[in-house]
Each structure stands twice: as C-alpha cells, then as structure tokens.
Amino acid sequence: ECSNLIVPGYRIVKKIEEGSFKKVYLAESLASPGHYRALKRIVPSSFGRTLIDEHYDSFEQWLEAELHISDLAKIDSKYIARPEAPIRDKFGAYYLVEEPFKETLKERLSREQRLNLDDTVRLGIQICEALEACHYYKKGSIYHKDLKPSNVGLDEEGNAKLTDFGVLDSITMDRGEMTNIMYSSPRVLMNQPIDARSNIWSVGLLLFEMLAGIHLFTPMSKGI
C-alpha cells in the first residue's frame, strides 16, 4: 500500500495508524532526507462534507479555520505536535502534516492501564503548558476542541505532544461532535461555546484516567 502512495514532496515509509476514515503514515521529506513527518490522510464522511459545505467556502478553508494550522505552527511550545501546511495528492486526497511522535496517551494507557504519580504530574503540567500557550496566543485564543487520550501524543522521551485541535472525528465520522462526548465539558454538551474552562474540564478527566486507569464516568458494577 505505502509503495503505491504518491504524496508530493514525501516518501511514505510506513503506515502507523488506521481508522475508519483516517490513515496516518510516517513519511520522509524528499527535500531533506532524514527529516520525518506524520501524514494524516483525511477522508471526510458525507456528514462531514455537508458540514463543510454549509459553513465554509472550501475544504481548505475548513482545514485552516478548524485546525488552526498556521497559528499553531507559530506558537512557542514544545508540547504541541507542530503542524505544517496540508498537502494534496493527484487524486484530491488531503494530508495533514505534523511532527511525528512515538505513540499516543491512549496507546500507553491501553498497555500499562495506569501511570505512576510522577508521570501523571509531568504529563499534566506539559499538557497545561501547551494549552496555556494556545489560550494566550497573541492573535486570539485557541481552544482544543477534542482533548482526549488519543489526541495526546508521546515522543521518544514520553513527553506530551498535543495534536488534532479541531473536531476532526466529527468531520470524518457520521456521528457529529458527540464523538468526544466522554471528555466534553458540561457547557459543550449543552451546546455552549468552548472556552478555557472546557479544556480545564478535559484535563481533569485525563489526570483521573492516568492515575486510576479508568475514565471518571465509567459505569461501575454494583457493590464497588
């Protein structure tokens, strides 16, 4: 599969993740050999296309407005998976480009179930520092609209790298913005605008899950 993909400026090395509507590849820059990036191939669902057509003039406009690609690239935080300009192949498929990471917090929790206190505090601080840089961005606050374990990358040293700031799942799945319901704040669930308080709520849920090994609102068996 990888050998058949032709993405301008890159050589696809391997596929590192696959979902129903999104595939992620590790790619090497042809202009700078040894320079690797994660390429996320985005295929909007019919529901996502309808949303884009209703609110934006083009898919490119949605990418910039929803994912804040240009602004995030300028934010001075080592805990954000720094994005680059999206690219389009000859078949019309779009690829989001950002620095790669080793795994996601979701994958680590699936493997270890829970983290120790030191790692939890360290990651919590890093996530908060990244969000603070976004909330106080000089051109206007940027809020993470889908903060959950699968959108917290971890590099080779285990440091946090926030990714997928927009409601990417909502545009690629036919279930709307409820794809991240487990980590959404009450104000978001009540259809109120997302703000810093919404991100603080999500961080609290992440901290609990890292320490306890389960989501705060996981149904418990009787007698527990």
C-alpha positions as CSV (number, residue, x, y, z in Angstrom):
1,E,0.0,0.0,0.0
2,C,2.7,2.5,1.0
3,S,4.7,2.0,-2.2
4,N,1.6,2.9,-4.2
5,L,1.1,6.2,-2.4
6,I,2.4,9.3,-4.2
7,V,2.4,12.4,-1.9
8,P,4.2,15.5,-3.3
9,G,7.5,16.1,-1.5
10,Y,7.5,12.9,0.6
11,R,8.4,9.2,0.5
12,I,6.0,7.1,2.5
13,V,7.9,4.9,4.9
14,K,5.1,3.0,6.7
15,K,1.6,3.2,7.9
16,I,1.5,3.9,11.7
17,E,-2.2,4.2,12.3
18,E,-5.5,3.4,10.6
19,G,-9.1,4.2,11.4
20,S,-12.4,4.1,9.5
21,F,-11.8,7.5,7.9
22,K,-8.2,8.4,8.7
23,K,-4.9,6.8,7.9
24,V,-1.6,8.1,9.4
25,Y,1.8,7.5,7.6
26,L,5.4,8.1,8.6
27,A,7.0,9.9,5.7
28,E,10.5,11.2,4.8
29,S,11.0,14.5,3.2
30,L,12.5,14.3,-0.3
31,A,14.0,17.7,0.0
32,S,15.5,17.0,3.4
33,P,16.4,13.3,3.7
34,G,16.3,12.2,7.3
35,H,13.5,14.7,8.1
36,Y,10.4,12.7,9.0
37,R,6.8,13.8,9.4
38,A,3.5,12.2,10.2
39,L,1.0,12.5,7.3
40,K,-2.7,12.1,8.2
41,R,-4.8,11.3,5.2
42,I,-8.3,12.8,5.8
43,V,-11.4,11.4,4.1
44,P,-14.5,13.4,5.1
45,S,-17.7,11.4,5.5
46,S,-20.9,12.5,3.8
47,F,-21.9,14.1,7.1
48,G,-18.6,16.0,7.3
49,R,-18.9,17.2,3.7
50,T,-22.3,18.6,4.5
51,L,-21.0,20.5,7.5
52,I,-18.1,21.9,5.5
53,D,-20.4,23.0,2.6
54,E,-22.8,24.7,5.0
55,H,-20.2,26.7,6.8
56,Y,-17.1,27.1,4.6
57,D,-16.3,28.0,1.0
58,S,-13.9,25.2,0.6
59,F,-12.3,22.2,2.4
60,E,-9.0,24.2,2.6
61,Q,-10.8,27.0,4.4
62,W,-12.2,24.5,6.9
63,L,-8.8,23.0,7.5
64,E,-7.3,26.3,8.4
65,A,-10.2,27.6,10.4
66,E,-10.9,24.4,12.3
67,L,-7.4,23.1,12.9
68,H,-5.6,26.5,13.3
69,I,-2.6,25.1,11.2
70,S,-0.9,28.4,10.5
71,D,-1.3,29.7,14.1
72,L,-0.3,26.5,15.8
73,A,2.9,26.4,13.7
74,K,3.9,29.8,15.3
75,I,3.1,29.0,18.9
76,D,6.2,28.6,21.1
77,S,5.5,25.3,22.9
78,K,7.5,22.1,22.6
79,Y,4.4,20.2,23.8
80,I,2.4,20.8,20.6
81,A,2.9,18.5,17.6
82,R,3.9,21.3,15.3
83,P,1.8,21.3,12.1
84,E,2.8,22.3,8.6
85,A,0.8,23.3,5.5
86,P,-1.5,20.5,4.4
87,I,-0.8,18.9,1.0
88,R,-3.0,17.3,-1.6
89,D,-2.1,14.4,-3.9
90,K,-3.1,14.0,-7.5
91,F,-6.2,12.1,-6.6
92,G,-7.5,15.0,-4.4
93,A,-6.8,13.4,-1.0
94,Y,-5.7,15.8,1.7
95,Y,-2.8,15.1,4.1
96,L,-2.2,16.9,7.4
97,V,1.5,17.3,8.1
98,E,2.9,17.4,11.6
99,E,5.9,16.2,13.6
100,P,5.6,12.5,14.4
101,F,5.5,11.0,17.9
102,K,6.1,7.5,19.3
103,E,2.6,6.7,20.5
104,T,-0.5,8.3,22.0
105,L,-1.5,8.5,25.6
106,K,-4.4,6.2,24.7
107,E,-2.0,3.6,23.5
108,R,0.2,3.8,26.6
109,L,-2.8,3.5,28.9
110,S,-4.0,0.5,27.0
111,R,-0.6,-1.1,27.5
112,E,0.1,0.0,31.1
113,Q,-3.5,0.6,32.3
114,R,-2.4,3.5,34.6
115,L,0.6,5.8,35.1
116,N,2.5,6.5,38.3
117,L,2.1,9.8,40.1
118,D,5.4,11.3,38.8
119,D,4.5,10.6,35.1
120,T,0.9,11.8,35.6
121,V,2.0,15.1,37.1
122,R,4.7,15.6,34.5
123,L,2.3,15.0,31.6
124,G,-0.4,17.1,33.2
125,I,2.0,20.0,33.5
126,Q,3.1,19.7,29.9
127,I,-0.5,19.5,28.6
128,C,-1.4,22.6,30.7
129,E,1.6,24.5,29.4
130,A,0.7,23.7,25.8
131,L,-2.9,24.8,26.4
132,E,-1.8,27.9,28.2
133,A,0.3,28.9,25.2
134,C,-2.8,28.4,23.0
135,H,-5.2,30.2,25.2
136,Y,-2.9,33.3,25.4
137,Y,-1.9,33.3,21.7
138,K,-1.3,36.9,20.7
139,K,-3.7,36.7,17.7
140,G,-6.5,35.2,19.7
141,S,-7.2,32.3,22.0
142,I,-7.1,28.8,20.5
143,Y,-9.0,26.1,22.3
144,H,-8.6,22.3,21.9
145,K,-11.9,21.0,20.7
146,D,-11.2,17.4,21.1
147,L,-8.9,16.8,24.0
148,K,-8.7,13.1,24.8
149,P,-6.0,10.4,25.3
150,S,-5.8,9.6,21.5
151,N,-5.0,13.3,20.8
152,V,-2.1,13.5,23.3
153,G,1.0,12.2,21.5
154,L,4.0,11.0,23.4
155,D,7.5,11.4,22.0
156,E,10.5,9.1,22.5
157,E,11.1,10.6,26.0
158,G,7.5,10.3,27.0
159,N,6.8,14.0,26.7
160,A,3.3,15.2,25.6
161,K,2.6,16.5,22.1
162,L,-1.0,17.8,21.7
163,T,-2.5,17.1,18.3
164,D,-5.8,17.3,16.3
165,F,-7.1,20.5,17.8
166,G,-10.2,20.6,15.7
167,V,-13.2,18.3,15.7
168,L,-11.6,16.1,13.2
169,D,-13.5,13.0,14.2
170,S,-16.8,14.9,13.7
171,I,-15.8,15.6,10.1
172,T,-14.8,12.1,9.3
173,M,-17.5,10.2,11.1
174,D,-21.2,10.2,10.8
175,R,-21.9,10.9,14.4
176,G,-21.3,14.7,14.7
177,E,-19.4,16.4,17.5
178,M,-20.5,13.8,20.0
179,T,-17.6,11.6,19.1
180,N,-15.7,13.1,22.1
181,I,-18.6,13.1,24.5
182,M,-16.7,11.3,27.2
183,Y,-14.2,14.2,27.5
184,S,-16.5,17.1,26.7
185,S,-17.4,19.6,29.4
186,P,-21.0,20.2,30.5
187,R,-21.1,23.6,28.8
188,V,-20.1,21.9,25.4
189,L,-22.7,19.2,25.9
190,M,-25.3,22.0,26.5
191,N,-24.2,23.5,23.1
192,Q,-22.4,26.4,24.6
193,P,-19.2,27.8,23.0
194,I,-16.0,26.0,24.0
195,D,-13.6,28.1,26.1
196,A,-10.6,27.6,28.5
197,R,-13.0,26.1,31.2
198,S,-13.8,23.4,28.7
199,N,-10.2,22.5,28.3
200,I,-9.6,22.5,32.1
201,W,-12.5,20.0,32.5
202,S,-11.0,17.7,29.9
203,V,-7.5,17.9,31.6
204,G,-9.1,16.9,34.9
205,L,-10.6,13.8,33.2
206,L,-7.2,13.0,31.7
207,L,-5.5,13.3,35.0
208,F,-8.0,11.0,36.7
209,E,-7.7,8.4,33.9
210,M,-3.9,8.4,34.0
211,L,-4.0,7.7,37.8
212,A,-7.0,5.4,38.1
213,G,-6.7,3.6,34.8
214,I,-10.4,4.1,34.0
215,H,-12.5,7.1,32.9
216,L,-14.1,9.0,35.7
217,F,-17.6,8.3,34.4
218,T,-17.0,4.6,33.6
219,P,-20.1,2.7,34.8
220,M,-19.2,0.7,38.0
221,S,-20.5,-2.7,38.9
222,K,-22.8,-3.0,41.9
223,G,-21.1,-3.5,45.2
224,I,-17.9,-1.5,44.2
